[in-house]
Amino acid sequence: MKLRANCKINIGLDVLRRRADGFHDVSTVMVPVRELYDRLEIEPAIETELVQRGLPVDCPSEDNICLRAWRLMHERYGAGPVRIVLDKRVPYGAGLGGGSADATAVVQGVDALFGLRLAEAELIDCAAALGSDTAFFVRNAPQLCTGRGEVMRPVKPAFGGYTLLIVKPDETVSTREAYAGVRPAVPAESLEESMRLPVTAWQGRVKNDFEPHVFAAHPRLAVLKESLLKAGAVYAAMSGSGSALFGLFDDPVRAQNYTPPFDGVFLHRERL
């Protein structure tokens, strides 16, 4: 079975409060990035194994979230052993949810491979057990995500026709680092309210709470964000916990002509 595990961007990210369980309550809109994806192959095997190709992942193979996803499906539903081939194309440590997308793809792939026929609610519960933004990829459509990211409600962001440009330097930001420096607070204007405005009014109002301290520790990320705005993006921000930045362009030519201010920057463009 061959699967595509596309990534996502976060438009706005409010970290509201720290929870008693150690996680944080957040409010963010997640949007799928259809043309930037990892490739997975899953097939029955005598023993479960993971074969990794493509971009490197800073994680021991036995701790990879794909194997964690299989173990969960094995423990909950008795799914048999599988061979997973992961061709990694989404940059690691970028705030794009590549690992979460892979985990959800394994959950859905195992469900289909072994004829489990799980309902959406069961798939979401399985995915949510593996991470905070993993459940999003079950629906894989624009969602307002709250709680720790697993409580979802469909939204229709008004950026149809815009060109998305994602840029990522050759440095990473871990989720642990991002949350370690954040100061939770409930904003005066909710993200949902801010996003009712036209996209051209988002800059400065639709914010990512991780940006101030992550930019202080990784100043090149701030330079990249500013370069997107100078190149003509009507809105630019860091995605999730970083280190990827993205810009929304109403002029596809400007997006195409963008040149990063330094070398070693990953680029991806697609029409929304």
C-alpha positions as CSV (number, residue, x, y, z in Angstrom):
1,M,0.0,0.0,0.0
2,K,1.4,3.4,-1.1
3,L,0.5,6.5,0.8
4,R,1.2,10.3,0.6
5,A,1.6,12.0,4.0
6,N,1.3,15.8,3.2
7,C,2.4,18.4,5.7
8,K,0.6,21.5,7.1
9,I,1.1,25.1,8.1
10,N,-0.2,26.9,11.1
11,I,-1.9,30.2,10.5
12,G,-1.8,31.9,13.9
13,L,-0.9,30.1,17.1
14,D,-2.0,31.3,20.5
15,V,-0.6,29.5,23.5
16,L,-3.4,30.1,26.0
17,R,-2.4,28.3,29.2
18,R,-0.4,25.4,30.6
19,R,-2.5,22.4,31.6
20,A,-2.3,20.2,34.6
21,D,-1.1,17.3,32.4
22,G,2.0,19.3,31.3
23,F,0.6,20.1,27.8
24,H,-0.7,23.5,26.7
25,D,-4.1,24.7,25.5
26,V,-3.7,26.3,22.1
27,S,-5.7,27.9,19.4
28,T,-4.4,27.6,15.8
29,V,-5.7,27.1,12.3
30,M,-4.0,24.2,10.5
31,V,-4.1,24.1,6.7
32,P,-2.9,21.1,4.6
33,V,0.0,21.6,2.2
34,R,-1.0,19.2,-0.5
35,E,2.1,19.1,-2.7
36,L,4.8,18.8,0.0
37,Y,4.6,15.2,1.3
38,D,6.4,12.1,2.5
39,R,5.9,8.9,0.7
40,L,5.1,5.7,2.7
41,E,4.8,2.1,1.7
42,I,3.1,-0.3,4.2
43,E,2.8,-4.0,3.6
44,P,2.3,-7.2,5.8
45,A,5.6,-8.7,7.0
46,I,6.9,-11.5,9.3
47,E,8.4,-8.9,11.6
48,T,7.7,-5.2,11.8
49,E,10.5,-3.0,10.5
50,L,11.0,0.5,9.3
51,V,13.2,1.4,6.3
52,Q,14.1,5.1,6.0
53,R,15.1,7.0,2.9
54,G,15.3,10.6,1.8
55,L,15.9,13.5,4.2
56,P,17.6,12.5,7.5
57,V,15.5,12.4,10.8
58,D,17.1,13.3,14.1
59,C,15.7,10.3,15.9
60,P,16.7,6.7,16.4
61,S,14.8,4.3,14.1
62,E,13.3,2.4,17.0
63,D,11.8,5.6,18.4
64,N,10.4,6.8,15.1
65,I,6.8,7.9,15.3
66,C,5.8,5.6,12.5
67,L,6.8,2.6,14.6
68,R,5.0,4.1,17.6
69,A,1.9,4.4,15.4
70,W,2.1,0.7,14.5
71,R,2.6,-0.4,18.1
72,L,-0.5,1.5,19.1
73,M,-2.5,-0.2,16.4
74,H,-1.1,-3.5,17.4
75,E,-1.9,-3.1,21.1
76,R,-5.4,-1.7,20.5
77,Y,-6.6,-3.8,17.6
78,G,-4.2,-6.7,17.2
79,A,-2.8,-5.4,13.9
80,G,-0.1,-7.8,12.5
81,P,3.5,-7.0,11.7
82,V,4.3,-4.7,8.8
83,R,7.2,-3.4,6.8
84,I,7.1,0.4,6.5
85,V,9.2,2.3,4.0
86,L,9.4,6.0,4.7
87,D,10.7,8.3,2.0
88,K,11.2,11.5,3.9
89,R,10.7,14.7,1.9
90,V,9.2,17.1,4.4
91,P,12.0,18.8,6.4
92,Y,12.4,17.7,10.0
93,G,12.1,20.2,12.9
94,A,10.3,22.7,10.7
95,G,6.9,23.1,12.4
96,L,5.3,21.5,9.3
97,G,4.0,18.4,11.1
98,G,5.8,15.9,8.8
99,G,6.3,13.3,11.5
100,S,2.7,13.7,12.7
101,A,1.5,13.3,9.1
102,D,3.6,10.1,8.8
103,A,2.1,8.7,12.0
104,T,-1.4,9.3,10.9
105,A,-0.7,7.8,7.5
106,V,0.5,4.6,9.3
107,V,-2.7,4.6,11.5
108,Q,-4.9,4.9,8.4
109,G,-2.8,2.5,6.4
110,V,-2.9,-0.2,9.1
111,D,-6.6,0.4,9.4
112,A,-7.1,-0.3,5.7
113,L,-4.5,-3.1,5.4
114,F,-6.1,-5.2,8.1
115,G,-9.7,-4.3,7.4
116,L,-10.3,-2.7,10.8
117,R,-12.9,-0.2,9.3
118,L,-12.4,2.3,12.2
119,A,-14.8,5.3,12.4
120,E,-13.3,8.8,12.1
121,A,-13.7,9.3,15.8
122,E,-11.6,6.2,16.5
123,L,-8.9,7.2,14.0
124,I,-8.7,10.7,15.6
125,D,-8.4,9.1,19.0
126,C,-5.6,6.9,17.8
127,A,-3.8,9.8,16.1
128,A,-4.2,12.1,19.1
129,A,-2.5,9.5,21.4
130,L,0.6,10.0,19.3
131,G,0.9,13.8,19.3
132,S,-0.8,17.1,19.6
133,D,-1.3,17.9,15.9
134,T,-1.4,14.3,14.7
135,A,-5.2,14.1,14.7
136,F,-5.5,17.0,12.2
137,F,-4.2,14.7,9.4
138,V,-7.2,12.4,9.8
139,R,-9.4,15.1,8.4
140,N,-6.6,16.8,6.4
141,A,-8.7,19.9,5.7
142,P,-8.5,23.4,7.2
143,Q,-9.4,23.2,10.9
144,L,-9.5,25.5,13.9
145,C,-7.6,23.3,16.4
146,T,-8.0,23.9,20.2
147,G,-7.3,21.9,23.3
148,R,-3.8,20.6,22.8
149,G,-4.5,20.5,19.1
150,E,-6.8,17.5,18.9
151,V,-10.2,19.4,19.3
152,M,-11.1,20.4,15.7
153,R,-13.7,22.4,13.9
154,P,-13.8,22.9,10.1
155,V,-13.0,26.5,8.9
156,K,-12.9,28.1,5.5
157,P,-9.9,30.5,5.4
158,A,-10.4,33.2,2.8
159,F,-7.1,32.8,0.9
160,G,-8.2,30.8,-2.1
161,G,-6.1,31.7,-5.1
162,Y,-3.1,32.8,-3.1
163,T,0.3,31.4,-3.7
164,L,2.0,29.8,-0.6
165,L,5.7,30.0,-0.3
166,I,7.5,27.9,2.4
167,V,11.1,28.6,3.3
168,K,13.2,26.7,5.8
169,P,16.9,27.3,6.7
170,D,19.3,24.5,7.5
171,E,18.6,24.8,11.2
172,T,15.8,23.2,13.3
173,V,13.7,24.2,16.3
174,S,12.5,21.4,18.5
175,T,9.0,21.5,20.0
176,R,10.6,21.3,23.5
177,E,12.7,24.4,22.8
178,A,9.7,26.3,21.4
179,Y,7.5,25.6,24.4
180,A,10.2,26.1,27.0
181,G,10.4,29.8,26.2
182,V,6.7,30.6,25.5
183,R,4.6,32.8,27.9
184,P,1.0,31.6,27.7
185,A,-1.7,34.3,27.6
186,V,-5.3,34.6,26.4
187,P,-5.3,37.4,23.7
188,A,-7.8,40.2,23.8
189,E,-8.9,39.2,20.3
190,S,-9.3,35.5,19.6
191,L,-7.7,33.9,16.6
192,E,-11.1,33.1,15.2
193,E,-12.0,36.8,15.3
194,S,-8.8,37.9,13.7
195,M,-9.1,35.5,10.8
196,R,-12.5,36.9,9.8
197,L,-10.5,39.9,8.5
198,P,-9.2,40.0,5.0
199,V,-5.8,38.3,4.5
200,T,-4.3,41.7,3.8
201,A,-5.2,42.7,7.4
202,W,-3.7,39.7,9.1
203,Q,-0.1,40.9,9.5
204,G,0.4,42.1,13.1
205,R,-2.9,40.6,14.2
206,V,-2.8,36.9,13.4
207,K,0.3,36.0,15.4
208,N,2.4,33.0,16.4
209,D,3.2,33.1,20.1
210,F,6.5,31.2,19.5
211,E,8.0,33.8,17.3
212,P,9.5,36.3,19.8
213,H,11.7,33.9,21.7
214,V,12.4,31.6,18.8
215,F,13.5,34.5,16.7
216,A,15.7,35.8,19.5
217,A,17.5,32.4,19.6
218,H,17.5,31.9,15.8
219,P,17.8,35.4,14.3
220,R,18.0,34.1,10.7
221,L,14.4,33.1,11.0
222,A,13.4,36.7,11.6
223,V,15.5,37.7,8.6
224,L,13.6,35.1,6.5
225,K,10.2,36.4,7.6
226,E,11.2,40.0,6.7
227,S,12.5,38.9,3.4
228,L,9.1,37.3,2.5
229,L,7.3,40.5,3.4
230,K,9.8,42.6,1.3
231,A,9.3,40.2,-1.6
232,G,5.6,41.0,-1.6
233,A,3.9,38.5,0.8
234,V,0.7,40.0,2.1
235,Y,1.1,37.8,5.2
236,A,4.2,36.0,6.6
237,A,4.7,34.0,9.8
238,M,6.5,31.0,11.3
239,S,4.6,27.7,11.1
240,G,4.0,25.9,14.3
241,S,7.1,25.7,16.5
242,G,9.4,26.5,13.5
243,S,11.9,26.7,11.8
244,A,9.9,27.0,8.6
245,L,8.4,30.3,7.6
246,F,5.7,30.9,5.0
247,G,4.3,33.7,3.0
248,L,1.0,34.2,1.3
249,F,1.3,36.0,-2.0
250,D,-1.6,37.5,-4.1
251,D,0.9,37.8,-7.0
252,P,2.2,34.4,-8.1
253,V,5.0,36.1,-10.1
254,R,6.4,37.7,-6.9
255,A,6.3,34.3,-5.2
256,Q,8.2,32.7,-8.1
257,N,10.8,35.5,-8.1
258,Y,11.6,35.2,-4.4
259,T,15.3,34.7,-3.6
260,P,16.3,33.8,0.0
261,P,18.8,36.2,1.6
262,F,21.3,33.4,2.3
263,D,22.2,29.9,1.1
264,G,21.0,26.6,2.3
265,V,17.2,27.5,2.3
266,F,14.6,24.9,1.4
267,L,11.8,26.3,-0.8
268,H,8.4,25.1,-1.7
269,R,5.6,26.8,-3.7
270,E,2.1,25.9,-4.4
271,R,-1.3,27.5,-5.2
272,L,-3.9,27.4,-2.5
